[in-house]
Amino acid sequence: MSMFREKELQLLNKYYRSGKTECVLVYGHRRIGKTSLINEFATGKRVVYFAAAKANASDNLKILSKAIAEYGNQKLETVEEFSTFDAAFDAVTDLAKKNKSVFIIRNLEYLCDADETLPAKLKKYLANDWKDTRLVLILCESSVSFIKKEVLGSKCVLAKSITEKIKLEPLNYRESAEFHTDLSAEDNAFIYGITGGIPYYIEKLSARRRVKSSLITNLFDRNSYLYEEPGNLLRRELREPAEYNTVLTAMAEGCEKQGEIAAAAGMETSQCNKYLKVLMDMEIVEKVDPVIWKSKRSGRYRISDSLFRFWYTFVPRNISAVYSGRMENVYDDVVGPYVNDFVEPVFANMCRTWLWNHMEDLPFKLSEIGEWWRTDPDSKEDVSLDVLGIGPKVKKCRSYIIGSCSYGDEKVGADELESMKEKAKAFAFDDDICVYYIFSKSGFSRDLKEEENKGNVKLVTLEDLFF
């Protein structure tokens, strides 16, 4: 894990060496690797490691008292139980005055639920008692929505006391593939599409030679961790998980526009909007806009959390087979035929990431890469491009990289290039520079390869993305 979090580890050590009192916030998706990062950072240092529980203040004070008693890995003979958080924080002050120390508070939300005055107390100690102690306070939390609302918001008392905010992001598709270097590019793309680059999920999936067997064992078994994870997360953070279930199911079935989602979920648009906003705060859902011609109505809502997207795509429709333990028998009929459709938008994201990573090899630098769509004014049908990169504007001329991403089992032919050129006429003028890329899982026809030889298009395979 440390090989993927070296930058964050160096940042924590930088503040440890600063010689000043520091407050560092470490947050991110559940199971993303916060524990591994913090544990590695804490190795060899004098640490008060306080993992708050979902309990009242009295119980959390007992846990904190024990953590203070264990400072410096000393053997426990007696544990002084502090009756208030001020008394416990005073004890931390005494320790930090003697030696450079680290005070780690995990599950910050639980602690604030137990005592809502905690943020103000921490602010006070950082500004006064701990100011000249060289203490490093690390606040760690998995609930991104809580951090946004209660810690980093403009009205939050603790926000200005935080020296550094470290948000751990998921691994990218190439980093994720490092867990399974013996698997094919297709298997690794599928695994990435399911786990979203969350290290713990990748490890829990335990995919080796047969990804199908791993899925049946870990995602279609009611007693497995990955099967239970989406429901556990919703129940942990939401009061009305059933309503959110309905919204997510509608989105997994292909609804992207707010009105479509509301109609499929059987609720008013205003009510649906409330649920979508909460899911976006939790980073389970995202609103995506086209790269150009953005407007209030142009955005589309999608499930951005990969495990949620897989679960809601395949589990509800096959719940009878899951409960009866028949997924082994029906997998090839109810999951297998739809894998390409599931991975295709993931593949498109991988292709956009590949372009960012190969910026030096592109004909021009890009300021933005995304996707594009519009409703054709004549046919009233949606017209879209998987990749649209915006390059520099020279005088009145724009530069574009236009891409298509195919995850089907057929080779892509030259007609796809002609289709892309036709779509580009909607936004590109005759003098604009348009460079075309076609990405494909299954390769390219001879006539399309001839177009590449003529310099009319750049062709990239799934395997190319991993090198």
C-alpha positions as CSV (number, residue, x, y, z in Angstrom):
1,M,0.0,0.0,0.0
2,S,2.8,2.5,0.9
3,M,4.0,2.4,-2.7
4,F,0.7,4.1,-3.8
5,R,0.6,6.6,-0.9
6,E,4.2,7.8,-0.9
7,K,3.2,11.4,-1.6
8,E,0.8,11.5,1.3
9,L,3.3,9.8,3.6
10,Q,5.9,12.4,2.8
11,L,3.4,15.2,3.4
12,L,2.6,13.9,6.9
13,N,6.3,13.5,7.7
14,K,6.9,17.0,6.5
15,Y,4.6,18.4,9.1
16,Y,6.0,16.1,11.7
17,R,9.4,17.7,11.1
18,S,8.2,21.2,10.9
19,G,9.0,22.0,14.6
20,K,5.5,23.6,15.0
21,T,2.1,22.5,16.2
22,E,0.2,21.2,13.2
23,C,-3.3,19.9,12.5
24,V,-3.7,17.6,9.5
25,L,-7.0,16.3,8.3
26,V,-6.9,12.9,6.6
27,Y,-10.2,11.8,5.0
28,G,-11.6,9.9,2.1
29,H,-13.8,7.0,1.1
30,R,-14.2,4.1,3.5
31,R,-11.6,1.4,3.0
32,I,-9.4,3.7,0.8
33,G,-6.3,3.2,2.9
34,K,-6.4,5.8,5.6
35,T,-5.6,3.3,8.3
36,S,-2.5,1.9,6.5
37,L,-1.2,5.4,5.8
38,I,-1.6,6.6,9.3
39,N,-0.2,3.4,10.9
40,E,2.9,3.6,8.7
41,F,3.3,7.3,9.5
42,A,3.0,6.6,13.3
43,T,5.6,3.8,13.3
44,G,8.5,4.8,15.6
45,K,6.8,7.9,16.9
46,R,5.4,8.8,20.3
47,V,1.6,8.5,19.6
48,V,-1.7,8.9,21.4
49,Y,-3.9,6.8,19.1
50,F,-7.6,7.4,19.8
51,A,-10.1,5.5,17.7
52,A,-13.5,7.0,18.8
53,A,-16.5,4.7,19.1
54,K,-20.1,5.2,18.1
55,A,-20.9,5.6,21.8
56,N,-21.6,8.3,24.4
57,A,-19.0,10.8,25.8
58,S,-18.3,8.7,28.9
59,D,-17.4,5.6,26.9
60,N,-15.3,7.6,24.5
61,L,-13.4,9.1,27.4
62,K,-12.6,5.6,28.7
63,I,-11.1,4.8,25.3
64,L,-9.2,8.0,25.2
65,S,-7.9,7.5,28.7
66,K,-6.5,4.1,27.7
67,A,-4.9,5.6,24.6
68,I,-3.1,8.2,26.6
69,A,-2.0,5.5,29.1
70,E,-0.5,3.6,26.1
71,Y,1.5,6.6,24.9
72,G,5.0,5.6,24.0
73,N,4.1,1.9,24.0
74,Q,4.6,1.8,27.8
75,K,3.3,-1.2,29.7
76,L,-0.1,-0.6,31.3
77,E,-0.2,-0.8,35.1
78,T,-3.0,1.6,35.9
79,V,-5.1,3.7,33.6
80,E,-6.2,7.1,34.8
81,E,-9.8,7.6,33.6
82,F,-10.4,11.2,32.8
83,S,-13.9,12.6,33.5
84,T,-13.9,15.3,30.9
85,F,-12.3,15.9,27.5
86,D,-10.5,19.0,28.8
87,A,-8.8,16.9,31.4
88,A,-7.8,14.3,28.8
89,F,-6.5,17.0,26.4
90,D,-4.5,18.6,29.3
91,A,-2.8,15.2,29.8
92,V,-1.9,15.2,26.1
93,T,-0.5,18.7,26.6
94,D,1.8,17.5,29.3
95,L,3.0,14.6,27.1
96,A,3.6,16.9,24.2
97,K,5.6,19.4,26.2
98,K,8.1,16.7,27.1
99,N,8.5,15.1,23.7
100,K,7.5,15.7,20.1
101,S,4.2,13.8,19.9
102,V,1.4,12.8,17.5
103,F,-2.2,12.8,18.6
104,I,-4.4,10.8,16.2
105,I,-8.2,11.1,16.5
106,R,-10.0,8.6,14.3
107,N,-13.8,8.5,13.6
108,L,-14.1,12.2,14.2
109,E,-17.8,12.1,13.4
110,Y,-18.5,9.7,16.2
111,L,-16.6,11.9,18.6
112,C,-18.6,15.0,17.6
113,D,-21.8,13.1,17.9
114,A,-20.8,12.2,21.5
115,D,-19.9,15.8,22.4
116,E,-20.9,18.5,19.9
117,T,-18.5,21.0,21.6
118,L,-15.4,18.9,20.5
119,P,-14.6,21.1,17.4
120,A,-14.5,24.2,19.6
121,K,-12.4,22.5,22.2
122,L,-9.8,21.3,19.7
123,K,-9.7,24.8,18.2
124,K,-9.0,26.3,21.6
125,Y,-6.3,23.8,22.4
126,L,-4.6,24.3,19.1
127,A,-4.6,28.0,19.5
128,N,-3.4,28.0,23.2
129,D,-2.3,24.9,25.2
130,W,-0.8,23.0,22.2
131,K,0.5,26.1,20.4
132,D,4.2,25.7,21.4
133,T,4.4,22.0,22.0
134,R,5.3,20.7,18.5
135,L,2.3,18.4,18.7
136,V,0.9,17.0,15.4
137,L,-2.8,16.5,15.6
138,I,-4.2,14.1,12.9
139,L,-8.0,14.1,12.4
140,C,-9.2,11.1,10.4
141,E,-12.7,10.5,9.0
142,S,-14.4,8.3,6.4
143,S,-17.6,10.2,6.0
144,V,-16.9,12.7,3.3
145,S,-20.2,14.4,3.7
146,F,-19.6,15.0,7.4
147,I,-16.2,16.5,6.6
148,K,-17.7,18.9,4.0
149,K,-20.5,20.0,6.3
150,E,-19.1,20.0,9.8
151,V,-15.3,20.4,9.4
152,L,-14.5,22.3,6.2
153,G,-17.6,24.5,5.8
154,S,-17.3,28.2,6.0
155,K,-19.1,28.4,9.3
156,C,-17.2,25.5,10.9
157,V,-15.1,26.6,13.9
158,L,-12.3,24.2,13.2
159,A,-11.8,24.9,9.5
160,K,-9.1,27.7,9.9
161,S,-7.1,25.7,12.5
162,I,-6.3,22.9,10.0
163,T,-2.9,23.2,8.5
164,E,-3.3,20.6,5.7
165,K,-6.2,18.7,4.2
166,I,-5.2,15.3,2.7
167,K,-8.0,13.6,0.9
168,L,-7.1,10.1,-0.2
169,E,-8.3,9.3,-3.7
170,P,-8.9,5.9,-5.2
171,L,-6.1,4.2,-7.1
172,N,-6.2,4.7,-10.9
173,Y,-6.7,1.7,-13.2
174,R,-3.0,1.1,-13.7
175,E,-2.3,1.1,-9.9
176,S,-5.2,-1.2,-9.4
177,A,-3.8,-3.7,-11.9
178,E,-0.7,-4.0,-9.8
179,F,-2.7,-6.2,-7.5
180,H,-3.2,-8.7,-10.3
181,T,-0.3,-8.6,-12.7
182,D,-1.1,-12.1,-13.9
183,L,-4.6,-11.3,-15.1
184,S,-5.5,-10.0,-18.6
185,A,-6.2,-6.4,-19.3
186,E,-9.8,-7.2,-19.8
187,D,-10.1,-8.9,-16.3
188,N,-8.2,-5.9,-14.7
189,A,-10.6,-3.4,-16.4
190,F,-13.6,-5.4,-15.0
191,I,-12.1,-5.5,-11.5
192,Y,-11.4,-1.8,-11.7
193,G,-14.9,-1.2,-12.8
194,I,-16.3,-3.0,-9.8
195,T,-13.9,-1.7,-7.1
196,G,-13.2,1.8,-8.4
197,G,-9.6,1.5,-7.2
198,I,-10.5,1.1,-3.5
199,P,-7.6,-1.0,-2.2
200,Y,-9.6,-2.9,0.4
201,Y,-12.3,-3.8,-2.1
202,I,-9.7,-5.1,-4.5
203,E,-8.2,-7.3,-1.8
204,K,-11.6,-8.5,-0.6
205,L,-12.6,-9.5,-4.1
206,S,-9.6,-11.8,-4.1
207,A,-9.7,-12.2,-7.9
208,R,-7.2,-14.7,-9.2
209,R,-7.5,-16.9,-12.2
210,R,-11.3,-16.9,-12.4
211,V,-12.9,-13.5,-11.8
212,K,-16.4,-15.1,-12.2
213,S,-15.8,-17.4,-9.2
214,S,-14.6,-14.4,-7.1
215,L,-17.7,-12.4,-8.0
216,I,-20.1,-15.2,-7.1
217,T,-18.3,-15.7,-3.8
218,N,-17.8,-12.1,-2.8
219,L,-20.7,-10.1,-4.4
220,F,-23.5,-12.5,-4.9
221,D,-23.4,-14.1,-1.4
222,R,-25.6,-12.4,1.2
223,N,-23.1,-13.1,3.9
224,S,-20.1,-11.7,2.1
225,Y,-18.5,-8.4,3.0
226,L,-18.7,-6.8,-0.4
227,Y,-22.4,-7.8,-0.8
228,E,-23.2,-6.1,2.5
229,E,-21.0,-3.0,2.1
230,P,-23.4,-0.7,0.1
231,G,-26.3,-1.4,2.4
232,N,-24.2,-1.0,5.5
233,L,-22.9,2.4,4.3
234,L,-26.4,3.7,3.5
235,R,-27.7,2.6,6.9
236,R,-24.8,4.1,8.7
237,E,-25.2,7.6,7.2
238,L,-28.9,7.9,6.2
239,R,-32.2,8.1,7.9
240,E,-34.3,6.9,4.9
241,P,-32.1,4.3,3.1
242,A,-35.2,2.8,1.4
243,E,-35.8,6.0,-0.6
244,Y,-32.2,6.2,-1.6
245,N,-32.3,2.6,-2.7
246,T,-35.1,3.5,-5.1
247,V,-33.2,6.4,-6.6
248,L,-30.0,4.4,-7.0
249,T,-32.0,1.5,-8.6
250,A,-33.5,3.9,-11.1
251,M,-30.1,5.3,-12.0
252,A,-28.6,1.8,-12.4
253,E,-31.3,1.0,-14.9
254,G,-30.1,3.9,-17.1
255,C,-31.9,7.0,-15.9
256,E,-29.6,10.0,-16.0
257,K,-31.7,13.1,-16.2
258,Q,-33.3,14.4,-13.0
259,G,-36.8,14.1,-14.3
260,E,-36.2,10.6,-15.6
261,I,-34.8,9.5,-12.2
262,A,-37.7,11.1,-10.3
263,A,-40.3,9.4,-12.6
264,A,-38.7,6.0,-12.4
265,A,-38.4,6.3,-8.6
266,G,-42.1,7.4,-8.3
267,M,-41.4,10.7,-6.5
268,E,-41.6,14.5,-7.1
269,T,-38.6,16.1,-8.8
270,S,-38.0,18.3,-5.8
271,Q,-37.9,15.3,-3.5
272,C,-35.6,13.4,-5.8
273,N,-33.3,16.4,-6.0
274,K,-32.9,16.3,-2.2
275,Y,-31.8,12.7,-2.3
276,L,-29.5,13.3,-5.2
277,K,-27.8,16.1,-3.4
278,V,-27.2,13.9,-0.3
279,L,-25.8,11.1,-2.5
280,M,-23.5,13.6,-4.2
281,D,-22.2,14.9,-0.8
282,M,-21.5,11.2,0.0
283,E,-19.7,10.9,-3.3
284,I,-21.9,8.0,-4.3
285,V,-23.4,10.0,-7.2
286,E,-22.0,12.7,-9.4
287,K,-23.4,15.3,-11.7
288,V,-21.6,15.3,-15.1
289,D,-21.7,18.2,-17.6
290,P,-20.6,18.1,-21.2
291,V,-17.2,19.7,-21.8
292,I,-18.8,22.5,-23.9
293,W,-22.3,24.0,-23.9
294,K,-22.8,23.5,-20.2
295,S,-26.1,24.7,-18.8
296,K,-28.3,24.1,-15.8
297,R,-30.2,21.5,-17.7
298,S,-27.3,19.8,-19.4
299,G,-26.0,17.9,-16.4
300,R,-26.6,14.2,-16.0
301,Y,-26.5,12.2,-12.8
302,R,-24.6,9.0,-12.6
303,I,-23.5,6.5,-9.9
304,S,-19.8,7.4,-9.3
305,D,-19.1,4.8,-6.6
306,S,-18.1,1.7,-8.6
307,L,-19.2,-0.9,-6.0
308,F,-22.6,0.8,-5.7
309,R,-22.9,0.9,-9.5
310,F,-22.1,-2.8,-9.8
311,W,-24.4,-3.8,-6.9
312,Y,-27.4,-1.8,-8.1
313,T,-26.9,-2.9,-11.7
314,F,-26.8,-6.7,-11.0
315,V,-28.1,-7.5,-7.5
316,P,-31.7,-6.2,-7.4
317,R,-32.6,-7.8,-10.7
318,N,-31.2,-11.1,-9.6
319,I,-32.2,-11.1,-5.9
320,S,-34.1,-14.3,-6.1
321,A,-31.1,-16.2,-7.4
322,V,-28.9,-14.6,-4.8
323,Y,-31.2,-15.6,-1.9
324,S,-31.6,-19.1,-3.3
325,G,-27.9,-19.6,-3.9
326,R,-28.3,-20.2,-7.6
327,M,-26.0,-17.5,-9.0
328,E,-23.4,-20.1,-10.0
329,N,-26.0,-21.6,-12.3
330,V,-27.4,-18.5,-13.8
331,Y,-24.3,-16.1,-13.9
332,D,-23.6,-16.8,-17.6
333,D,-27.1,-15.7,-18.5
334,V,-27.8,-12.9,-16.1
335,V,-24.4,-11.2,-15.7
336,G,-22.0,-12.4,-18.4
337,P,-23.9,-10.9,-21.4
338,Y,-24.0,-7.5,-19.8
339,V,-20.4,-7.2,-18.6
340,N,-19.3,-5.2,-21.7
341,D,-22.1,-2.7,-21.2
342,F,-21.2,-2.3,-17.6
343,V,-17.4,-1.8,-18.3
344,E,-17.9,0.5,-21.3
345,P,-18.3,3.8,-19.3
346,V,-15.4,2.7,-17.1
347,F,-13.3,2.1,-20.2
348,A,-14.1,5.6,-21.4
349,N,-12.9,7.0,-18.1
350,M,-9.7,4.9,-18.4
351,C,-9.2,6.4,-21.9
352,R,-9.6,9.9,-20.7
353,T,-7.1,9.2,-17.9
354,W,-4.7,7.7,-20.5
355,L,-4.8,11.0,-22.4
356,W,-4.0,13.0,-19.3
357,N,-1.1,10.7,-18.6
358,H,0.2,11.0,-22.1
359,M,-0.1,14.7,-22.5
360,E,3.5,15.0,-23.6
361,D,2.9,12.8,-26.5
362,L,-0.3,14.6,-27.7
363,P,-0.1,17.1,-30.6
364,F,-1.0,19.9,-28.2
365,K,-1.7,20.4,-24.6
366,L,-5.2,20.1,-23.3
367,S,-6.8,22.3,-20.7
368,E,-9.8,20.0,-20.2
369,I,-10.8,16.5,-21.1
370,G,-14.3,15.1,-20.7
371,E,-17.3,13.9,-22.7
372,W,-19.8,15.8,-24.8
373,W,-23.4,15.4,-25.8
374,R,-26.4,17.4,-27.1
375,T,-29.9,16.8,-28.3
376,D,-30.0,16.9,-32.1
377,P,-32.4,19.8,-33.0
378,D,-33.9,17.8,-35.9
379,S,-34.1,14.2,-34.8
380,K,-34.5,15.1,-31.1
381,E,-32.1,12.3,-30.3
382,D,-29.0,12.5,-28.2
383,V,-25.7,12.8,-30.0
384,S,-22.6,12.1,-27.9
385,L,-18.8,11.7,-27.9
386,D,-17.0,9.6,-25.3
387,V,-13.9,11.9,-25.3
388,L,-13.6,15.6,-26.0
389,G,-10.3,17.3,-25.1
390,I,-10.1,21.1,-25.4
391,G,-6.7,22.4,-26.7
392,P,-5.3,25.9,-27.2
393,K,-7.1,28.7,-29.1
394,V,-4.9,30.4,-31.7
395,K,-6.5,33.5,-33.1
396,K,-10.0,32.3,-33.9
397,C,-9.1,28.6,-34.3
398,R,-9.7,26.0,-31.6
399,S,-7.9,22.6,-31.2
400,Y,-9.8,19.5,-30.2
401,I,-9.0,15.9,-29.5
402,I,-12.1,13.8,-30.3
403,G,-12.3,10.2,-29.1
404,S,-14.5,7.1,-29.3
405,C,-14.3,4.3,-26.9
406,S,-15.6,0.8,-27.9
407,Y,-15.8,-2.0,-25.4
408,G,-17.7,-4.5,-27.7
409,D,-16.6,-7.8,-29.0
410,E,-16.4,-6.6,-32.6
411,K,-13.5,-4.8,-34.3
412,V,-14.1,-1.1,-34.9
413,G,-14.4,-0.1,-38.5
414,A,-13.7,3.1,-40.5
415,D,-17.4,4.0,-40.3
416,E,-16.7,5.0,-36.7
417,L,-14.2,7.6,-37.8
418,E,-16.7,9.1,-40.2
419,S,-19.4,9.2,-37.5
420,M,-17.0,11.1,-35.2
421,K,-16.3,13.6,-37.9
422,E,-20.0,14.1,-38.5
423,K,-20.6,14.7,-34.8
424,A,-17.7,17.2,-34.6
425,K,-19.4,19.5,-37.1
426,A,-21.8,20.5,-34.3
427,F,-19.0,22.5,-32.5
428,A,-15.9,22.6,-34.7
429,F,-15.5,25.0,-37.6
430,D,-13.6,24.3,-40.8
431,D,-10.4,26.0,-39.6
432,D,-10.4,24.3,-36.2
433,I,-7.9,21.5,-35.6
434,C,-9.5,18.1,-34.9
435,V,-7.4,15.1,-33.9
436,Y,-9.1,11.8,-33.7
437,Y,-8.5,8.9,-31.3
438,I,-10.3,5.6,-31.3
439,F,-10.0,3.2,-28.3
440,S,-11.1,-0.4,-28.6
441,K,-11.2,-3.5,-26.5
442,S,-11.4,-5.9,-29.5
443,G,-9.1,-4.1,-32.1
444,F,-9.7,-2.5,-35.4
445,S,-10.6,-3.4,-39.0
446,R,-8.1,-3.3,-41.9
447,D,-9.7,-0.2,-43.4
448,L,-9.5,1.7,-40.1
449,K,-5.8,0.7,-39.7
450,E,-5.2,2.2,-43.2
451,E,-6.7,5.4,-42.0
452,E,-4.2,5.4,-39.1
453,N,-1.3,4.8,-41.6
454,K,-2.5,7.9,-43.5
455,G,-2.3,9.9,-40.3
456,N,-6.1,10.5,-40.0
457,V,-6.6,8.8,-36.7
458,K,-4.7,7.3,-33.7
459,L,-5.8,3.8,-32.6
460,V,-5.3,2.6,-29.0
461,T,-6.2,-0.9,-27.7
462,L,-7.2,-1.9,-24.2
463,E,-3.8,-3.5,-23.7
464,D,-2.1,-0.2,-24.7
465,L,-3.8,1.6,-21.8
466,F,-1.8,-0.6,-19.3
467,F,1.7,0.3,-20.9
